[in-house]
Every structure is written in structure tokens, then in C-alpha cells.
Amino acid sequence: MSESAWRHLRTPSMATLGVVTTSSVCYVVVADFSAFDALYMTMITIATIGYGEVHPLDTAGRVWTICVIVATFLLAACSAATISGLFLTGDLSRTAKAGKDRRMRDRLKNHVIVVGCGRVGRATIPPTW
């Protein structure tokens, strides 16, 4: 992935990691889940799979689950806007073209670029062309 594309996707990626980490830690603290059960509960909540609770939750655990659902919805909306923006503004295609151009320039060896082909330009070009 190019640096420009990564720059646009860095915030949603880091926010997703933050939501997963924070949610899992809070399930350990609030609901007294093991680390794996907390991560599993986080993933099924974020993915809206709806398997049900890993262990029965009290009111505090359910409130935290509501917070995770709201945070995930907001994160999904912001991420969709960012990704859509990449396509709509043309940044993604511009970035891909810039990378292609850079790779082509990097492969060039012993080349001469002649700008204009007037009297001086023709004298510069080797006769084999």
C-alpha cells in the first residue's frame, strides 16, 4: 500500500484497534471475563453476529456492550466516509498512478529526455533514433 493511501487509512485502522483493545480490557474489568472471552465478546459484538453473551452480563456489562455497539457504529460510519472519499476525490487512482510512474522512472537507466525537438533537440538526439 502506498504511503498516501496508508495516510488516509491510518486513522480508521488505529481507531479500530483502539476500540477492540479498549472494549476487551473493559470486559475484563467490568464483567470479570478472561482475556480470551473478552476478546471473543468484543469481536461478536463489533461484527454484530449476535451469538449472545459469552457469560451472563449484569447491568454494567450490558451498558458497556451498548457503548461498544455505538462506538463501532460511529467508527464504521467514519471509516466508510474516509474510504468513499479516497475513491470520490480520485486520491486512490492518483496514488496508484504516481506509484506506477515512480516505478517506471526507477527502472530507467542511461536515458536522455529531450524536451522539444527543434534545431537543438534534433542535434542532441543520437542518429540511431
KOLFI-939305 format. One line per field, with one value per atom (N, C-alpha, C): x, y, z; residue number from 0; residue in three letters; atom name. Coordinates in pm, whole numbers, plus 32768, in hexadecimal, padded with zeros to 4 digits. Each point is the difference from the previous one (the first is absolute). Layout:
BEGIN
X: (X/...)
Y: (Y/...)
Z: (Z/...)
fiti: (NUM/...)
lopa: (Ala/...)
rodo: (CA/...)
***
This chain:
BEGIN
X: (8056/7FAA/805A/7FDA/8052/7FF5/805F/8003/7F85/7FD6/7F8C/7F80/7FED/7F89/8004/8074/800C/7FE5/802B/7FE9/7F69/7FB1/7F6E/7FC0/8037/7FC3/8039/8067/8041/7FA0/7FB4/7FA7/7F93/7FB8/7F9C/803D/8077/8041/8026/803C/8029/7F85/7F96/7F86/7FC1/8001/7FCA/8050/8083/8055/7FE5/7FED/7FE2/7F7B/7F9A/7F7C/8009/8044/800C/804C/806F/8051/7FB5/7FC8/7FB7/7F89/7FB6/7F8B/8026/8069/802B/802E/804F/8031/7F8A/7FA0/7F8E/7FA8/7FF4/7FB6/8047/8083/804A/7FE3/8002/7FEE/7F6D/7FA6/7F73/7FB8/8018/7FB3/804F/807D/8056/8011/8011/8019/8094/8020/808D/8027/8082/802E/7FC7/8000/7FCC/7F69/7FB7/7F6E/7FE0/804F/7FEB/8016/806B/801A/7F92/7FD6/7F95/7F7E/7FDE/7F86/800A/8075/8015/7FEB/8039/7FF8/7F71/7FB6/7F78/7FA5/8022/7FB1/801E/8082/8028/7FCC/8008/7FD5/7F67/7FBC/7F6E/7FCE/804B/7FDA/7F8A/8002/7F8F/7FF4/8071/7FFC/7FC5/8005/7FD4/8079/7FE8/806C/8054/8081/805B/7FDE/7FED/7FD1/7F91/7FA4/7F95/803B/7FC8/802F/7FA1/8038/7FAD/7FE5/7FC3/7FDC/807B/806B/807A/803A/7FFD/8031/7FAB/7F7E/7FA6/8010/8012/8018/8082/8067/807D/7FEC/7FB1/7FE4/7FB8/7FA4/7FBD/8067/805D/806A/8056/8020/8051/7FB4/7F7E/7FAF/7FFA/7FEA/7FF9/8087/806C/8086/8020/7FD9/8019/7FB0/7F83/7FAF/803E/8029/803F/8083/804D/807E/7FE7/7F9A/7FE0/7FD4/7FB2/7FD3/8077/8059/8076/805D/8012/8057/7FC5/7F7D/7FC0/800F/7FF4/8012/808E/8062/808B/801E/7FD3/801A/7FB6/7F84/7FB6/8047/8034/8049/807A/8044/8073/7FD9/7F8C/7FD3/7FC7/7FAF/7FBC/805E/8065/805C/806A/800A/8065/8088/800B/8081/8038/7FA9/802F/803A/7FBA/8033/807B/8001/8075/807A/7FE9/806C/8035/7FA4/802B/804F/7FD4/8047/8089/8007/8081/8062/7FCF/8056/8030/7FA7/8025/8069/7FEC/8061/8088/7FFD/807E/804C/7FB5/8042/803C/7FBA/8034/8080/8001/8078/8074/7FE1/806A/8041/7FB4/8036/8052/7FF1/8049/8095/8051/8092/8038/805F/8043/7F9D/7FA0/7F9D/8016/7FDB/8004/7F73/7FD3/7F7C/8014/7FC8/800B/7F7A/8000/7F86/8005/7FAA/8001/805C/7FDA/8051/8017/802E/8023/808C/8042/8086/8062/8000/805E/7FD9/7F80/7FD3/8027/7FF1/8026/8096/804D/8091/8028/7FAD/801D/7FDF/7F99/7FD2/8066/8029/805C/7FC3/8050/7FCB/7FB9/8015/7FC0/7F6C/7FCF/7F72/7FB9)
Y: (7F8B/8075/807A/8064/8078/8052/8059/8055/805B/8035/8059/7FB6/7F89/7FB2/7FD9/7FD9/7FDA/8079/8077/8079/8016/7FE5/8010/7F93/7F89/7F8F/7FEA/804B/7FEE/801B/806C/8023/7F98/7FD6/7F96/7F7D/7FDE/7F85/8007/8070/8010/800C/8040/800B/7F76/7FAD/7F79/7FB0/8008/7FBC/8035/8083/803C/7FD0/7FF7/7FD2/7F6E/7FAD/7F71/7FF2/8047/7FF7/8035/8078/803D/7FAB/7FD0/7FAF/7F80/7FBF/7F82/8018/8067/801E/801F/804D/8022/7F88/7FA1/7F85/7FB1/8003/7FBE/8046/8086/804D/8000/8021/8012/7F7B/7F9F/7F84/7F8A/8017/7F98/7F89/801F/7F99/7FE0/7F8A/7FE2/8053/800B/8051/7FCB/7F7C/7FC8/8015/7FE8/8015/8092/805C/808F/8021/7FCC/8018/7FC2/7F88/7FBD/804F/802F/8050/8082/803C/807A/7FE5/7F96/7FE2/7FDF/7FB3/7FDF/807B/805B/807B/805F/8012/805A/7FCD/7F7F/7FC6/7FF2/8023/7FF5/7F75/7F9D/7F76/7FD7/8028/7FE7/7F73/7FBF/7F7A/8003/806F/800B/801B/800F/8022/7F84/8016/7F93/7FCA/805B/7FE1/8064/7FDD/8060/8085/806E/8084/8042/804A/8051/8085/805E/8080/804A/8002/8047/7FC2/7F7D/7FBD/801D/8008/8020/8091/8059/808D/800A/7FB7/8003/7FC7/7F98/7FC7/8066/804B/806B/8067/8024/8061/7FCA/7F80/7FC2/8003/7FE3/8001/808D/8064/808B/802B/7FE2/8025/7FBB/7F84/7FB6/803B/8025/803D/8083/8054/8080/7FE9/7F9F/7FE0/7FCE/7FAD/7FCE/8072/805D/8071/8058/801C/8053/7FB7/7F80/7FB3/7FFB/7FED/7FFE/8087/806C/8085/8014/7FD2/800D/7FB0/7F85/7FAA/8035/802C/803A/807C/8050/8078/7FDF/7F92/7FD7/7FE8/7FC0/7FE2/807B/804D/8071/8073/8018/806F/7FD8/7F80/7FD2/7FEC/8010/7FEF/7F74/7F9C/7F77/7FE8/802D/7FEB/8056/8079/8057/7FC2/7FC5/7FBF/7F87/7FB2/7F8B/802B/8069/8031/8037/8048/8037/7F8E/7F95/7F8D/7FBD/7FF3/7FC5/8056/8083/805B/7FF8/7FFA/7FF8/7F7F/7F90/7F81/8004/8040/800A/8055/806F/8055/7FB7/7FAF/7FB6/7F97/7FCD/7F9C/803C/8081/8040/8007/7FDA/8007/8037/805B/8039/8039/804C/803C/8097/8039/8091/802C/8067/8036/8081/8005/8076/8046/807B/804F/8062/7FEB/8052/7FC1/8003/7FC0/8062/8075/8064/7FE8/806A/7FF6/7FC6/8032/7FD0/7F74/7FE4/7F7D/7F95/801D/7F9E/7FE6/8066/7FEE/7FAE/7FFF/7FB6/7F6C/7FE0/7F77/7FAF/7F8C/7FAC/7FD7/7FEE/7FDF/7F7A/7FA6/7F7C/8008/8070/800E/8026)
Z: (8000/8000/8000/7FB3/7FF6/807F/8012/8077/8006/7F8E/7FFD/8027/7FCA/8022/8094/8031/808E/8059/7FD5/804E/8012/7F97/800B/8055/7FFB/8047/808C/8023/8082/8073/7FFA/806E/8015/7F96/8019/8032/7FCE/802D/8093/8026/808C/805B/7FD1/8051/8015/7F99/800D/8067/7FF8/8061/808D/800B/8082/8039/7FAC/802E/802E/7FB3/8025/8084/800B/807A/8079/7FF5/8070/8029/7F9D/801E/8048/7FCF/8040/808F/8014/8088/805D/7FCE/8055/801E/7FA4/8020/806E/8001/806D/8084/7FFF/807C/802C/7FA4/8024/8014/7FA6/8003/8037/8025/8039/7F9F/7F7D/7F9B/7FFC/7FCF/7FE3/7F85/7FE5/7F90/7F7C/7FEE/7F83/7FF5/806E/7FFC/7FE4/8037/7FE8/7F6D/7FC5/7F72/7FAA/8022/7FB5/8009/8078/8012/7FAF/8000/7FB2/7F6C/7FCE/7F71/7FD5/8050/7FD7/800D/805A/800D/7F8C/7FE3/7F93/7F7A/7FEA/7F81/7FF8/806A/800A/7FDB/8029/7FE3/8057/807E/8056/8036/801B/803B/808C/803F/808B/8057/807E/805B/801E/800F/8022/808A/805D/8087/801D/8058/8020/8031/7FCE/8025/8062/805E/8057/7FB9/8045/7FC4/7FCE/804B/7FD7/7F80/7FF8/7F87/7F87/8014/7F91/7FD4/8060/7FDD/7FAE/802C/7FB4/7F73/7FF2/7F7C/7FA8/8037/7FB4/7FD2/8058/7FDB/7F8E/8006/7F95/7F7C/8004/7F86/7FC5/8052/7FD0/7FC8/8048/7FD0/7F7C/7FF3/7F85/7F8C/8019/7F97/7FD2/805E/7FDC/7FB5/802C/7FBD/7F72/7FEE/7F7A/7FA5/8033/7FB0/7FD6/805E/7FE0/7FA0/8013/7FA7/7F73/7FF6/7F7C/7FBB/804B/7FC6/7FCF/804D/7FD9/7F82/7FFC/7F8C/7F85/8012/7F90/7FCC/805C/7FD9/7FAB/8020/7FB0/7F6F/7FEC/7F79/7FBA/8048/7FC1/7FDC/8050/7FE3/7F9B/7FE3/7FA1/803F/8083/8043/7FEB/8003/7FF2/7F75/7F99/7F78/7FE7/8038/7FF2/8045/8074/8049/7FB3/7FC7/7FB3/7F86/7FBB/7F89/8026/806F/802D/801F/803E/801D/7F82/7F9D/7F81/7FB9/8001/7FC3/8045/8085/804C/7FE0/7FFA/7FDF/7F74/7FA0/7F79/7FFE/8048/8007/8042/8065/8045/7FA5/7F9F/7FA4/7F8F/7FE8/7F92/8020/7FA0/800D/7F7D/8008/7F8A/7F9B/802E/7FA9/7FFB/7F92/7FEE/7FE0/8044/7FE5/7FB2/7F88/7FAB/8003/8031/8005/7F8B/7F9F/7F87/7F9A/7F88/7F99/7F8D/8027/7F9B/7FCC/7FD4/7FC8/8066/807B/8067/802D/800D/802A/7F9D/7F7F/7F99/8001/801F/8006/8079/8066/807B/7FF2/7FB4/7FF3/7FAE/8033/7FB3/7F7A/7F9B/7F7B/7FF8/8061/7FFB/801F/802F/8021/7F84)
fiti: (0/0/0/1/1/1/2/2/2/3/3/3/4/4/4/5/5/5/6/6/6/7/7/7/8/8/8/9/9/9/10/10/10/11/11/11/12/12/12/13/13/13/14/14/14/15/15/15/16/16/16/17/17/17/18/18/18/19/19/19/20/20/20/21/21/21/22/22/22/23/23/23/24/24/24/25/25/25/26/26/26/27/27/27/28/28/28/29/29/29/30/30/30/31/31/31/32/32/32/33/33/33/34/34/34/35/35/35/36/36/36/37/37/37/38/38/38/39/39/39/40/40/40/41/41/41/42/42/42/43/43/43/44/44/44/45/45/45/46/46/46/47/47/47/48/48/48/49/49/49/50/50/50/51/51/51/52/52/52/53/53/53/54/54/54/55/55/55/56/56/56/57/57/57/58/58/58/59/59/59/60/60/60/61/61/61/62/62/62/63/63/63/64/64/64/65/65/65/66/66/66/67/67/67/68/68/68/69/69/69/70/70/70/71/71/71/72/72/72/73/73/73/74/74/74/75/75/75/76/76/76/77/77/77/78/78/78/79/79/79/80/80/80/81/81/81/82/82/82/83/83/83/84/84/84/85/85/85/86/86/86/87/87/87/88/88/88/89/89/89/90/90/90/91/91/91/92/92/92/93/93/93/94/94/94/95/95/95/96/96/96/97/97/97/98/98/98/99/99/99/100/100/100/101/101/101/102/102/102/103/103/103/104/104/104/105/105/105/106/106/106/107/107/107/108/108/108/109/109/109/110/110/110/111/111/111/112/112/112/113/113/113/114/114/114/115/115/115/116/116/116/117/117/117/118/118/118/119/119/119/120/120/120/121/121/121/122/122/122/123/123/123/124/124/124/125/125/125/126/126/126/127/127/127/128/128/128)
lopa: (Met/Met/Met/Ser/Ser/Ser/Glu/Glu/Glu/Ser/Ser/Ser/Ala/Ala/Ala/Trp/Trp/Trp/Arg/Arg/Arg/His/His/His/Leu/Leu/Leu/Arg/Arg/Arg/Thr/Thr/Thr/Pro/Pro/Pro/Ser/Ser/Ser/Met/Met/Met/Ala/Ala/Ala/Thr/Thr/Thr/Leu/Leu/Leu/Gly/Gly/Gly/Val/Val/Val/Val/Val/Val/Thr/Thr/Thr/Thr/Thr/Thr/Ser/Ser/Ser/Ser/Ser/Ser/Val/Val/Val/Cys/Cys/Cys/Tyr/Tyr/Tyr/Val/Val/Val/Val/Val/Val/Val/Val/Val/Ala/Ala/Ala/Asp/Asp/Asp/Phe/Phe/Phe/Ser/Ser/Ser/Ala/Ala/Ala/Phe/Phe/Phe/Asp/Asp/Asp/Ala/Ala/Ala/Leu/Leu/Leu/Tyr/Tyr/Tyr/Met/Met/Met/Thr/Thr/Thr/Met/Met/Met/Ile/Ile/Ile/Thr/Thr/Thr/Ile/Ile/Ile/Ala/Ala/Ala/Thr/Thr/Thr/Ile/Ile/Ile/Gly/Gly/Gly/Tyr/Tyr/Tyr/Gly/Gly/Gly/Glu/Glu/Glu/Val/Val/Val/His/His/His/Pro/Pro/Pro/Leu/Leu/Leu/Asp/Asp/Asp/Thr/Thr/Thr/Ala/Ala/Ala/Gly/Gly/Gly/Arg/Arg/Arg/Val/Val/Val/Trp/Trp/Trp/Thr/Thr/Thr/Ile/Ile/Ile/Cys/Cys/Cys/Val/Val/Val/Ile/Ile/Ile/Val/Val/Val/Ala/Ala/Ala/Thr/Thr/Thr/Phe/Phe/Phe/Leu/Leu/Leu/Leu/Leu/Leu/Ala/Ala/Ala/Ala/Ala/Ala/Cys/Cys/Cys/Ser/Ser/Ser/Ala/Ala/Ala/Ala/Ala/Ala/Thr/Thr/Thr/Ile/Ile/Ile/Ser/Ser/Ser/Gly/Gly/Gly/Leu/Leu/Leu/Phe/Phe/Phe/Leu/Leu/Leu/Thr/Thr/Thr/Gly/Gly/Gly/Asp/Asp/Asp/Leu/Leu/Leu/Ser/Ser/Ser/Arg/Arg/Arg/Thr/Thr/Thr/Ala/Ala/Ala/Lys/Lys/Lys/Ala/Ala/Ala/Gly/Gly/Gly/Lys/Lys/Lys/Asp/Asp/Asp/Arg/Arg/Arg/Arg/Arg/Arg/Met/Met/Met/Arg/Arg/Arg/Asp/Asp/Asp/Arg/Arg/Arg/Leu/Leu/Leu/Lys/Lys/Lys/Asn/Asn/Asn/His/His/His/Val/Val/Val/Ile/Ile/Ile/Val/Val/Val/Val/Val/Val/Gly/Gly/Gly/Cys/Cys/Cys/Gly/Gly/Gly/Arg/Arg/Arg/Val/Val/Val/Gly/Gly/Gly/Arg/Arg/Arg/Ala/Ala/Ala/Thr/Thr/Thr/Ile/Ile/Ile/Pro/Pro/Pro/Pro/Pro/Pro/Thr/Thr/Thr/Trp/Trp/Trp)
rodo: (N/CA/C/N/CA/C/N/CA/C/N/CA/C/N/CA/C/N/CA/C/N/CA/C/N/CA/C/N/CA/C/N/CA/C/N/CA/C/N/CA/C/N/CA/C/N/CA/C/N/CA/C/N/CA/C/N/CA/C/N/CA/C/N/CA/C/N/CA/C/N/CA/C/N/CA/C/N/CA/C/N/CA/C/N/CA/C/N/CA/C/N/CA/C/N/CA/C/N/CA/C/N/CA/C/N/CA/C/N/CA/C/N/CA/C/N/CA/C/N/CA/C/N/CA/C/N/CA/C/N/CA/C/N/CA/C/N/CA/C/N/CA/C/N/CA/C/N/CA/C/N/CA/C/N/CA/C/N/CA/C/N/CA/C/N/CA/C/N/CA/C/N/CA/C/N/CA/C/N/CA/C/N/CA/C/N/CA/C/N/CA/C/N/CA/C/N/CA/C/N/CA/C/N/CA/C/N/CA/C/N/CA/C/N/CA/C/N/CA/C/N/CA/C/N/CA/C/N/CA/C/N/CA/C/N/CA/C/N/CA/C/N/CA/C/N/CA/C/N/CA/C/N/CA/C/N/CA/C/N/CA/C/N/CA/C/N/CA/C/N/CA/C/N/CA/C/N/CA/C/N/CA/C/N/CA/C/N/CA/C/N/CA/C/N/CA/C/N/CA/C/N/CA/C/N/CA/C/N/CA/C/N/CA/C/N/CA/C/N/CA/C/N/CA/C/N/CA/C/N/CA/C/N/CA/C/N/CA/C/N/CA/C/N/CA/C/N/CA/C/N/CA/C/N/CA/C/N/CA/C/N/CA/C/N/CA/C/N/CA/C/N/CA/C/N/CA/C/N/CA/C/N/CA/C/N/CA/C/N/CA/C/N/CA/C/N/CA/C/N/CA/C/N/CA/C/N/CA/C/N/CA/C/N/CA/C/N/CA/C/N/CA/C/N/CA/C/N/CA/C/N/CA/C/N/CA/C/N/CA/C/N/CA/C/N/CA/C/N/CA/C)
***
